[in-house]
Amino acid sequence: MMIDLNDLIWTEGFRPKNVDECILPKKLKKHIKSLIKKDTIPNMIFSGIQGSGKTSLALAICNELGYEVLMINGSNEGRLIETLRTKITNFASSMSLDGSKKCVILDEADYIPEETVQPALRNFIEEYSRAGVVFIFTCNNLTRIIEPLQSRCSLVDFNISKDESMDMKIELIKRLQFILKQENITIASDEILPKLVQKFFPDIRRLINHLQLTTGAGVLDSSALTIVEKLSSVRTMLAASFATSVPVIPRSEERRV
């Protein structure tokens, strides 16, 4: 029996299968579900902090609608125009075996070169959207996506307001409890998960990775919080050390011409 390594990684094994399982603001979830119900998914750009569920939402949408998916990582193969052209053309121009629609997900699209590769994507969108192919981009930094691409897509902003974050944190705690139960992990104290969520939110991916890393013994206890606090202290010390190690040259001592 073959073991899928992705199933061993919690962020992959417990990735949402549908939009209801995604941790999202209520308004955004309602909007996406209405698009799915009508099967009217436009080309979209998901923009927001890393780990906030952009890729998971894109995959959940495709899963619910039965779309055939081509995933391209913008920080890797997406940086090469020939690779991108070949992959998208072969995928978009071929017939689906079961007649399902197709979606190209360009993950971390803000790493795709703005001057060379992104302009070519504009032509791909125009050509293959007419054939029913949907394009979904994810990015952390929207300013690194050229305007011609932005104008051809609907923007979905993953920035979260204070009012929205409280409901999402409660939903996230329930989701984490489910994951830990499935993995037979004992929670030593009811206070631990809320504190961890408070420290990591809205970077859900990083939080789940941290939980997997710190529960190898089958228990989630206060050591998971201690590790976070120590790492935070180290980062603070390194930042302070770097700041003081960079010399500041007074204007009176600047090079005289």
Secondary structure, DSSP 8 states (H G I E B T S, - for coil): ----HHHHSHHHHT--SSGGGS---HHHHHHHHHHHHHT----EEEESSTTSSHHHHHHHHHHHHT-EEEEEETTTGGG-HHHHHHHHHHHHHS--TT---EEEEEETGGGS-TTTTHHHHHHHHHHHHTTTEEEEEEES-GGGS-HHHHTTSEEEE----HHHHHHHHHHHHHHHHHHHHHTT-EES-TTHHHHHHHHHTT-HHHHHHHHHHH-TTSEE-THHHHHHHHHHHHHHHHHHHHHHHS----GGGS---
